[in-house]
Amino acid sequence: MTKLRVGLLFGGVSGEHEVSIVSAKAIAGALSAEENASKYELLPFYIKKDGSWQSPDIARQVLASGVALSCESKPKLWQFPAEAETVDVWFPILHGPNGEDGTIQGLLSLMQVPFVGSGVLGSAAGMDKIAMKSVFAQAGLPQVKYMALTREQIWSNPCVFPKLCDDIEQTLGYPCFVKPANLGSSVGIAKVRSRSELEAALDSAASYDRRIIVEAGVTAREVECAVLGNDSPKASSVGEITYESDFYDYDTKYTSGKADLLIPAPLPDAVIKQIKEQAIKAFTTLDCAGLARVDFFYVEATGEILINEINTLPGFTATSMYPQLWASSGVSFPELVDRLVQFAIKINSVSEKSPVALST
């Protein structure tokens, strides 16, 4: 049987570059596992922080070392390695901007080769927190209160800035969370409890992104659900995250031992059922494909389930919730990776039916 060449694409121009390397190493191991070795030939491609694509030989060295390569002063951005032309299906595991925001998905679409994950629409809408929340609101998915801002509002006029902070305090109160709209892995996020912290957080967030979102704080349990599939997606068991830090920041998320994952989450059956239903609704509403992790707040005091966000290209590290949720649901890591590749081929396959002839 001829093996499918899987182009594992990792690294990228993003603050989550190092996380991508760790995820890619895990996926490479799954593709080479005994269950998949006869099906797939791994062809890794590494994108340096300067945007230049590196050959499979160099990519393998990065996977082995786990260390990012230094950048050139003048990278040759669009000179793809010759091996890229032989890829049968792409597996992008590029976290953050330029990786899960629709940009690389657009490029892969132009290549006309199947790829794992959502297309341009689902990726872009899922990455931009403001667009995502607008779509969720239209779908009737309950959320925390929030305000959408721009960098210009924060930086352009010192006289307007105090009024902006007044509006946030009156509408959302404290504590609240200030977030860049287009970053992942909790990068650039701050929890604020006072006017001085709010002003500093807004200034910081504006340095990361031109679109900023401020969300009301809520006393709730943080739970997550993984989704797998295309037009008929399935939801995994539900997991809960507990931690000692002030909130689920980057360090807590990716440092072993700083957060506990309770899988399955100790929740009432009715609550678990609602979370799964809402996870699938969020997935289909954004036209996602392949995979996504959907995060929720469960307000135990009121019974409310509030959707927080969707991640269309979640991490595959040792501490990542997505593969652990599916492992709890009976899907091993190698099987999960295999299913994702097969879903990519299926959703990108072109119908063999002839187009309908139109009479003049």
C-alpha positions as CSV (number, residue, x, y, z in Angstrom):
1,M,0.0,0.0,0.0
2,T,1.3,3.4,-1.0
3,K,1.9,5.6,2.0
4,L,0.4,9.1,2.3
5,R,3.0,11.8,2.7
6,V,1.9,14.0,5.6
7,G,3.5,17.5,5.6
8,L,3.8,18.4,9.2
9,L,4.0,22.2,9.3
10,F,5.2,23.8,12.5
11,G,7.1,26.7,14.1
12,G,5.8,29.9,12.5
13,V,5.8,33.7,12.9
14,S,4.1,33.8,16.3
15,G,4.7,34.2,20.0
16,E,3.6,30.5,20.3
17,H,6.5,29.3,18.2
18,E,8.0,27.1,20.9
19,V,4.7,25.6,21.8
20,S,4.2,24.6,18.2
21,I,7.5,22.7,18.2
22,V,6.4,20.7,21.2
23,S,3.1,19.9,19.6
24,A,4.7,18.9,16.3
25,K,7.1,16.5,18.1
26,A,4.1,14.7,19.7
27,I,2.2,14.5,16.4
28,A,5.4,13.3,14.6
29,G,5.6,10.5,17.1
30,A,1.9,9.6,16.6
31,L,2.3,9.4,12.8
32,S,5.3,7.2,13.2
33,A,3.6,4.9,15.8
34,E,3.1,1.3,15.0
35,E,-0.6,1.9,14.2
36,N,0.1,4.5,11.6
37,A,3.6,3.6,10.3
38,S,2.2,1.6,7.4
39,K,-0.2,4.4,6.4
40,Y,1.8,7.6,6.5
41,E,5.2,8.9,5.6
42,L,6.2,11.9,7.8
43,L,7.5,14.9,5.9
44,P,8.1,17.8,8.4
45,F,8.5,21.4,7.4
46,Y,9.7,24.0,9.9
47,I,8.9,27.7,9.6
48,K,11.4,29.9,11.4
49,K,10.4,33.0,13.3
50,D,11.4,35.1,10.3
51,G,8.9,33.3,8.1
52,S,11.3,31.2,6.0
53,W,10.4,27.6,5.3
54,Q,13.0,25.0,6.1
55,S,13.6,21.6,4.5
56,P,12.5,18.3,6.1
57,D,16.1,17.6,7.0
58,I,16.4,20.8,9.0
59,A,12.8,20.3,10.4
60,R,13.8,16.9,11.7
61,Q,16.8,18.4,13.5
62,V,14.5,21.0,15.2
63,L,12.0,18.2,16.2
64,A,14.9,16.2,17.7
65,S,16.4,19.1,19.7
66,G,13.2,21.0,20.5
67,V,15.0,24.3,20.0
68,A,14.0,27.1,17.6
69,L,16.6,28.1,15.0
70,S,18.0,31.6,14.8
71,C,16.8,33.9,12.1
72,E,18.6,35.4,9.1
73,S,18.7,39.1,8.5
74,K,17.1,38.9,5.1
75,P,14.9,35.7,4.9
76,K,13.7,34.3,1.6
77,L,10.1,34.1,2.6
78,W,8.5,32.4,-0.4
79,Q,11.0,29.9,-1.5
80,F,9.4,26.6,-0.5
81,P,11.5,23.5,-0.1
82,A,11.1,21.3,-3.2
83,E,9.7,18.4,-1.1
84,A,6.6,20.5,-0.5
85,E,5.4,19.6,-3.9
86,T,5.2,15.9,-2.9
87,V,2.9,16.4,0.1
88,D,-0.4,14.5,-0.1
89,V,-2.0,16.1,3.0
90,W,-0.8,18.9,5.2
91,F,-1.0,18.9,9.0
92,P,-0.4,22.5,10.2
93,I,0.3,22.8,13.9
94,L,1.0,26.5,13.9
95,H,-0.5,28.1,17.0
96,G,-1.4,31.8,17.2
97,P,-1.3,34.5,14.5
98,N,-0.1,33.4,11.0
99,G,-1.0,29.8,11.9
100,E,-4.6,29.4,13.1
101,D,-6.1,32.7,11.9
102,G,-6.9,31.7,8.4
103,T,-3.6,33.0,6.8
104,I,-1.8,29.6,6.4
105,Q,-5.2,28.0,5.7
106,G,-5.6,30.4,2.7
107,L,-2.1,29.4,1.4
108,L,-2.8,25.7,1.8
109,S,-6.1,26.1,0.0
110,L,-4.3,27.8,-2.9
111,M,-1.9,24.8,-3.0
112,Q,-5.1,22.6,-3.6
113,V,-3.8,19.9,-1.2
114,P,-5.9,18.7,1.8
115,F,-5.1,20.0,5.2
116,V,-6.1,19.2,8.8
117,G,-8.4,21.7,10.5
118,S,-10.8,24.5,9.7
119,G,-10.7,26.5,6.5
120,V,-10.2,30.3,6.2
121,L,-13.6,31.2,7.6
122,G,-13.7,29.1,10.7
123,S,-10.0,29.8,11.5
124,A,-10.3,33.5,11.1
125,A,-13.6,33.8,13.1
126,G,-12.3,31.5,15.8
127,M,-9.1,33.4,16.2
128,D,-10.5,36.9,16.4
129,K,-12.2,37.0,19.8
130,I,-14.5,40.0,18.8
131,A,-15.7,38.3,15.6
132,M,-16.1,35.0,17.4
133,K,-18.2,36.5,20.2
134,S,-20.4,38.3,17.6
135,V,-21.1,35.1,15.8
136,F,-21.8,33.3,19.1
137,A,-24.2,36.0,20.1
138,Q,-26.1,35.6,16.8
139,A,-26.3,31.9,17.5
140,G,-27.8,32.5,20.9
141,L,-24.9,31.1,22.9
142,P,-24.7,32.7,26.3
143,Q,-21.5,34.6,27.1
144,V,-20.0,37.0,29.7
145,K,-20.5,40.7,29.2
146,Y,-17.7,42.3,27.1
147,M,-16.6,45.4,25.3
148,A,-14.7,45.6,22.0
149,L,-12.1,48.3,21.6
150,T,-9.4,49.4,19.2
151,R,-5.8,50.5,19.6
152,E,-6.7,54.0,18.3
153,Q,-9.3,54.5,21.0
154,I,-6.6,53.7,23.6
155,W,-3.7,55.6,22.2
156,S,-5.0,58.3,20.0
157,N,-6.4,60.9,22.4
158,P,-5.3,61.2,26.1
159,C,-8.5,63.2,26.8
160,V,-10.8,60.4,25.6
161,F,-8.9,57.6,27.4
162,P,-10.3,58.4,30.9
163,K,-13.9,58.3,29.6
164,L,-13.1,54.9,28.0
165,C,-12.0,53.6,31.3
166,D,-15.1,55.0,33.0
167,D,-17.3,53.1,30.5
168,I,-15.5,49.9,31.2
169,E,-15.8,50.3,35.0
170,Q,-19.5,51.1,34.7
171,T,-20.4,48.4,32.2
172,L,-18.1,45.5,33.3
173,G,-16.8,46.4,36.8
174,Y,-13.9,44.7,38.5
175,P,-12.3,42.2,38.2
176,C,-12.2,42.2,34.4
177,F,-9.9,40.7,31.8
178,V,-8.2,42.7,29.1
179,K,-7.2,40.6,26.0
180,P,-5.6,41.2,22.6
181,A,-8.3,40.0,20.2
182,N,-6.0,37.9,18.0
183,L,-3.6,36.1,20.3
184,G,-3.8,32.6,21.8
185,S,-2.3,30.7,24.8
186,S,-3.2,33.6,27.1
187,V,-0.5,35.8,25.6
188,G,-1.0,39.5,26.5
189,I,-4.0,38.8,28.8
190,A,-4.3,40.6,32.1
191,K,-6.7,40.3,35.0
192,V,-7.3,43.8,36.5
193,R,-8.9,44.9,39.7
194,S,-8.3,48.7,39.8
195,R,-8.2,51.8,37.6
196,S,-4.4,51.8,37.5
197,E,-4.2,48.1,36.5
198,L,-6.9,48.7,33.8
199,E,-5.0,51.6,32.2
200,A,-1.7,49.6,32.2
201,A,-3.4,46.5,30.8
202,L,-5.1,48.4,28.0
203,D,-1.8,50.0,27.0
204,S,-0.1,46.6,27.0
205,A,-2.8,44.8,25.0
206,A,-2.7,47.6,22.4
207,S,1.0,46.9,21.9
208,Y,0.0,43.3,20.9
209,D,-3.0,43.9,18.7
210,R,-5.0,46.7,17.1
211,R,-8.3,45.1,18.4
212,I,-8.8,44.6,22.1
213,I,-11.5,43.0,24.1
214,V,-12.4,43.5,27.8
215,E,-14.5,40.9,29.5
216,A,-16.3,40.9,32.8
217,G,-14.9,38.6,35.5
218,V,-17.1,35.8,36.7
219,T,-16.8,33.4,39.6
220,A,-17.1,30.0,37.8
221,R,-15.5,26.7,37.2
222,E,-13.5,26.5,33.9
223,V,-14.4,23.5,31.8
224,E,-13.5,22.4,28.3
225,C,-14.8,20.1,25.6
226,A,-13.0,18.7,22.5
227,V,-14.8,18.4,19.2
228,L,-13.8,16.0,16.4
229,G,-15.2,15.7,12.9
230,N,-16.5,17.7,9.9
231,D,-20.2,18.0,9.1
232,S,-21.3,15.6,11.8
233,P,-18.8,16.4,14.7
234,K,-18.7,14.5,18.0
235,A,-18.0,15.9,21.4
236,S,-15.5,14.3,23.9
237,S,-16.0,14.0,27.6
238,V,-15.8,17.2,29.5
239,G,-12.7,18.3,31.5
240,E,-12.2,20.8,34.2
241,I,-9.1,23.0,34.9
242,T,-8.1,23.9,38.4
243,Y,-5.0,25.9,39.3
244,E,-3.5,28.0,42.1
245,S,-2.4,31.0,40.0
246,D,-4.6,34.1,39.6
247,F,-5.9,32.9,36.3
248,Y,-5.0,30.4,33.5
249,D,-2.1,32.3,32.1
250,Y,0.7,31.2,29.7
251,D,3.0,29.9,32.4
252,T,0.3,27.9,34.1
253,K,-1.0,26.5,30.8
254,Y,2.3,25.1,29.6
255,T,4.2,24.3,32.8
256,S,3.7,20.8,34.1
257,G,2.3,20.6,37.6
258,K,0.9,24.2,37.7
259,A,-2.6,23.2,36.7
260,D,-4.7,20.1,37.4
261,L,-6.9,18.6,34.7
262,L,-9.9,16.7,36.0
263,I,-11.1,14.3,33.3
264,P,-13.9,13.7,33.3
265,A,-15.1,16.7,35.1
266,P,-17.1,16.1,38.3
267,L,-20.3,17.7,37.0
268,P,-24.0,16.7,36.9
269,D,-25.0,14.7,33.8
270,A,-27.4,17.4,32.7
271,V,-24.6,20.0,32.7
272,I,-22.2,17.8,30.8
273,K,-24.9,17.2,28.2
274,Q,-25.5,20.9,27.7
275,I,-21.8,21.6,27.5
276,K,-21.4,19.0,24.7
277,E,-24.4,20.4,22.8
278,Q,-23.1,23.9,23.0
279,A,-19.6,22.8,22.0
280,I,-20.9,21.2,18.8
281,K,-23.2,24.2,18.1
282,A,-20.2,26.6,18.4
283,F,-18.2,24.3,16.1
284,T,-20.8,24.2,13.4
285,T,-21.8,27.9,13.7
286,L,-18.2,29.0,12.9
287,D,-18.0,26.4,10.1
288,C,-15.1,24.6,11.8
289,A,-13.7,21.3,10.5
290,G,-11.5,18.5,11.9
291,L,-10.9,19.7,15.4
292,A,-11.5,22.3,18.0
293,R,-11.5,22.8,21.8
294,V,-14.3,24.8,23.2
295,D,-13.9,26.5,26.6
296,F,-16.8,27.3,29.0
297,F,-17.5,28.9,32.4
298,Y,-19.9,26.9,34.6
299,V,-21.4,29.2,37.2
300,E,-22.3,26.7,39.9
301,A,-24.3,29.2,42.0
302,T,-26.8,29.9,39.1
303,G,-26.4,26.8,36.9
304,E,-25.3,29.1,34.0
305,I,-23.1,27.7,31.2
306,L,-21.3,30.5,29.5
307,I,-19.1,29.9,26.4
308,N,-15.7,31.5,26.7
309,E,-14.0,30.8,23.4
310,I,-13.1,28.2,20.7
311,N,-9.6,27.2,19.7
312,T,-9.5,25.8,16.2
313,L,-6.0,24.5,16.4
314,P,-5.4,23.5,20.1
315,G,-2.1,22.3,21.5
316,F,-0.9,18.8,21.3
317,T,1.7,19.0,24.1
318,A,1.9,16.7,27.1
319,T,-0.2,19.2,29.2
320,S,-2.7,20.0,26.4
321,M,-6.3,19.3,27.2
322,Y,-7.5,18.3,23.7
323,P,-5.7,15.0,23.3
324,Q,-6.3,14.1,26.9
325,L,-10.0,14.7,26.5
326,W,-10.1,12.3,23.6
327,A,-8.0,9.7,25.5
328,S,-10.6,9.8,28.2
329,S,-13.2,9.2,25.6
330,G,-11.5,6.1,24.3
331,V,-9.5,7.6,21.4
332,S,-5.7,7.1,21.7
333,F,-3.3,9.7,20.6
334,P,-2.2,7.8,17.4
335,E,-5.8,7.1,16.5
336,L,-6.7,10.7,17.1
337,V,-4.0,11.9,14.7
338,D,-5.1,9.3,12.1
339,R,-8.7,10.4,12.3
340,L,-7.7,14.1,11.8
341,V,-5.7,13.2,8.7
342,Q,-8.6,11.2,7.3
343,F,-11.1,14.0,8.1
344,A,-8.8,16.4,6.2
345,I,-8.9,14.2,3.1
346,K,-12.6,13.8,3.3
347,I,-13.6,17.4,3.7
348,N,-11.2,18.6,1.0
349,S,-12.1,15.9,-1.5
350,V,-13.7,17.3,-4.7
351,S,-17.0,15.7,-5.8
352,E,-16.7,13.6,-8.9
353,K,-20.1,14.5,-10.1
354,S,-20.3,16.4,-13.3
355,P,-21.6,20.0,-13.1
356,V,-25.1,20.6,-14.2
357,A,-25.3,21.8,-17.7
358,L,-27.3,25.1,-18.1
359,S,-29.4,25.6,-21.1
360,T,-29.3,28.9,-22.8
